[in-house]
Amino acid sequence: MKRLFDILAATLLLIVLSPLMGMIALIVRVRIGRGILFRQQRPGLNAKPFCIYKFRTMTEAKGPDGALLPDEQRLPAIGKFLRSYSLDELPELFNVIKCEMSLVGPRPLLMEYLPMYSPREARRHLVLPGITGWAQINGRNSISWEEKLRFDIWYVDHRTFWLDIKILFLTMVKVLKREGISQKGHATMGKYTGKKISYDN
């Protein structure tokens, strides 16, 4: 039921949102430059790698030494706007149709984090990663890594179809209210360091 709902909902959303996505693609091309989509390998179900799609939000600005500048210096105003309203995530609907992601599930993080997870934390990969999830409606990027991983594991243990519907509804509300935005004013978070987390239950 969840898989069927994902495919039907993602297809409908792509049809309805295609004018908006076309407009975003044009703005990204004009304001940020060539390469409208950001592609990166992320761990999916059972940590199997897949290529995630997003709208590009950062420039390729480099310093005198030829190295890319820090992320905050490559994130223009339009990139901050797209991230704050999660508009950069819309191309992930294609990942849902390809059965690489679900509408709801733990967010797919970086491949480099995989060796850092404890066995319990690694359980977040027992389900398809999602465009939104329990952690996103409980603080988004304003919460700590410890809290985020706790929420991800809670979702894996308690997931139901109706919980997914609740998460989708609350996601729309919180994105429109821009809740969970970091103090820098956009959806961003420092890297996971692999600090071991203790759990009470």
C-alpha positions as CSV (number, residue, x, y, z in Angstrom):
1,M,0.0,0.0,0.0
2,K,2.8,2.4,0.9
3,R,4.7,1.6,-2.3
4,L,1.6,2.1,-4.5
5,F,0.8,5.4,-2.7
6,D,4.4,6.6,-3.2
7,I,4.3,6.0,-6.9
8,L,0.8,7.5,-7.5
9,A,1.4,10.5,-5.3
10,A,4.9,11.2,-6.7
11,T,3.6,11.0,-10.3
12,L,0.7,13.3,-9.5
13,L,3.0,15.8,-7.7
14,L,5.4,15.8,-10.7
15,I,2.5,16.6,-13.0
16,V,1.0,19.4,-10.8
17,L,4.4,20.9,-9.8
18,S,6.0,20.7,-13.3
19,P,5.5,24.4,-14.0
20,L,7.0,25.3,-10.7
21,M,9.9,23.0,-11.2
22,G,10.5,24.4,-14.7
23,M,10.6,27.9,-13.2
24,I,13.1,26.8,-10.5
25,A,15.3,25.1,-13.1
26,L,15.4,28.4,-15.1
27,I,16.2,30.5,-12.1
28,V,19.0,28.1,-11.0
29,R,20.4,28.2,-14.6
30,V,20.4,32.0,-14.6
31,R,21.3,32.8,-11.0
32,I,23.7,29.9,-10.1
33,G,25.0,28.7,-13.4
34,R,25.2,25.6,-15.5
35,G,24.3,22.3,-14.0
36,I,20.7,22.6,-12.8
37,L,20.6,19.4,-10.9
38,F,22.8,18.3,-8.0
39,R,23.6,14.6,-8.1
40,Q,25.3,12.6,-5.3
41,Q,25.5,9.0,-4.2
42,R,23.5,8.4,-1.0
43,P,22.8,5.2,0.9
44,G,19.3,3.8,0.3
45,L,17.5,0.6,1.5
46,N,20.0,-1.7,3.2
47,A,22.6,1.1,2.6
48,K,22.7,0.3,-1.1
49,P,24.0,3.4,-3.0
50,F,21.8,5.4,-5.3
51,C,22.0,8.7,-7.0
52,I,19.9,11.4,-5.4
53,Y,18.6,14.4,-7.4
54,K,18.2,17.9,-6.1
55,F,18.1,21.4,-7.6
56,R,21.6,22.9,-7.3
57,T,21.8,25.6,-4.6
58,M,25.5,26.4,-4.4
59,T,27.9,28.0,-6.9
60,E,31.2,26.6,-7.9
61,A,33.1,29.6,-6.6
62,K,36.8,28.9,-5.8
63,G,39.5,30.7,-3.9
64,P,42.9,31.8,-5.2
65,D,44.3,28.3,-4.6
66,G,41.7,26.8,-6.9
67,A,39.9,25.0,-4.1
68,L,36.1,25.4,-3.6
69,L,35.2,28.0,-1.0
70,P,33.4,27.0,2.2
71,D,29.7,26.1,1.7
72,E,28.4,29.2,3.4
73,Q,30.3,31.4,0.9
74,R,28.9,29.4,-2.1
75,L,25.3,29.6,-1.0
76,P,23.6,32.6,-2.7
77,A,20.3,34.1,-1.6
78,I,18.3,32.1,-4.1
79,G,20.0,28.9,-2.8
80,K,19.0,29.8,0.8
81,F,15.5,30.5,-0.3
82,L,15.2,27.1,-2.1
83,R,16.5,25.3,0.9
84,S,14.4,27.1,3.5
85,Y,11.2,26.0,1.7
86,S,12.7,22.6,0.7
87,L,12.1,23.4,-3.0
88,D,15.5,22.0,-3.9
89,E,14.2,18.6,-2.8
90,L,11.5,18.4,-5.5
91,P,13.6,16.4,-8.0
92,E,13.7,13.6,-5.4
93,L,10.2,12.8,-6.6
94,F,12.0,11.0,-9.5
95,N,13.9,9.0,-7.0
96,V,10.5,7.9,-5.5
97,I,9.2,6.8,-8.8
98,K,12.4,4.8,-9.4
99,C,11.8,3.0,-6.1
100,E,15.0,4.4,-4.6
101,M,13.2,6.6,-2.1
102,S,9.8,6.9,-0.4
103,L,7.9,10.1,0.3
104,V,8.4,9.4,4.0
105,G,11.4,7.8,5.7
106,P,14.7,8.7,7.3
107,R,16.5,11.3,5.2
108,P,19.4,9.8,3.1
109,L,22.6,11.1,4.5
110,L,26.2,10.9,3.2
111,M,27.9,7.7,2.2
112,E,30.9,8.7,4.4
113,Y,28.7,8.4,7.5
114,L,28.1,4.7,7.1
115,P,31.1,3.4,9.0
116,M,30.3,5.8,11.9
117,Y,26.9,4.4,12.8
118,S,26.4,2.1,15.7
119,P,24.4,-1.1,15.0
120,R,21.3,0.6,16.3
121,E,21.8,3.7,14.3
122,A,22.4,1.7,11.1
123,R,18.8,0.4,11.5
124,R,17.7,3.6,9.8
125,H,18.6,1.8,6.5
126,L,16.1,-1.0,7.1
127,V,13.5,1.1,5.2
128,L,13.6,3.3,2.1
129,P,15.0,6.8,2.7
130,G,12.4,9.5,2.5
131,I,11.9,13.1,1.2
132,T,10.6,13.9,4.6
133,G,10.5,12.0,7.9
134,W,9.8,11.9,11.6
135,A,12.9,13.9,12.3
136,Q,12.0,16.6,9.8
137,I,8.7,17.4,11.5
138,N,10.3,17.3,15.0
139,G,12.8,20.0,14.5
140,R,14.3,19.6,11.0
141,N,17.9,20.9,11.1
142,S,17.5,22.8,14.4
143,I,17.9,19.6,16.4
144,S,21.1,17.8,17.2
145,W,22.4,14.7,15.4
146,E,21.6,12.7,18.5
147,E,17.9,13.7,18.4
148,K,17.7,13.3,14.6
149,L,19.0,9.7,14.8
150,R,16.7,8.9,17.7
151,F,13.7,10.1,15.6
152,D,14.8,8.1,12.6
153,I,15.1,4.9,14.7
154,W,11.7,5.6,16.3
155,Y,10.1,5.8,12.8
156,V,11.6,2.5,11.7
157,D,10.1,0.8,14.8
158,H,6.7,2.5,14.6
159,R,6.0,3.1,10.9
160,T,2.5,2.8,9.6
161,F,0.7,4.1,6.5
162,W,-1.3,6.5,8.7
163,L,1.8,7.8,10.4
164,D,3.2,8.6,6.9
165,I,0.0,10.5,6.1
166,K,0.4,12.5,9.3
167,I,4.1,13.2,8.6
168,L,3.3,14.4,5.1
169,F,0.6,16.8,6.4
170,L,2.8,18.2,9.1
171,T,5.7,18.6,6.7
172,M,3.6,20.9,4.5
173,V,2.6,23.0,7.5
174,K,6.1,23.3,8.9
175,V,7.7,24.1,5.5
176,L,5.2,26.9,4.9
177,K,5.9,28.2,8.4
178,R,9.7,27.7,7.9
179,E,10.0,25.9,11.2
180,G,13.2,24.1,12.0
181,I,15.4,26.5,10.0
182,S,18.9,26.8,11.3
183,Q,20.1,30.1,12.9
184,K,21.9,30.9,9.7
185,G,18.5,31.2,8.0
186,H,18.5,28.2,5.8
187,A,18.2,24.5,6.0
188,T,21.7,23.3,6.8
189,M,23.5,21.3,9.4
190,G,27.0,20.5,10.4
191,K,28.5,17.2,9.5
192,Y,28.0,14.1,11.6
193,T,31.1,13.2,13.5
194,G,30.2,9.7,14.5
195,K,30.0,10.5,18.2
196,K,28.6,7.4,20.0
197,I,25.1,8.0,21.3
198,S,23.6,6.3,24.4
199,Y,19.9,5.3,24.4
200,D,17.6,4.9,27.4
201,N,15.3,2.4,25.7
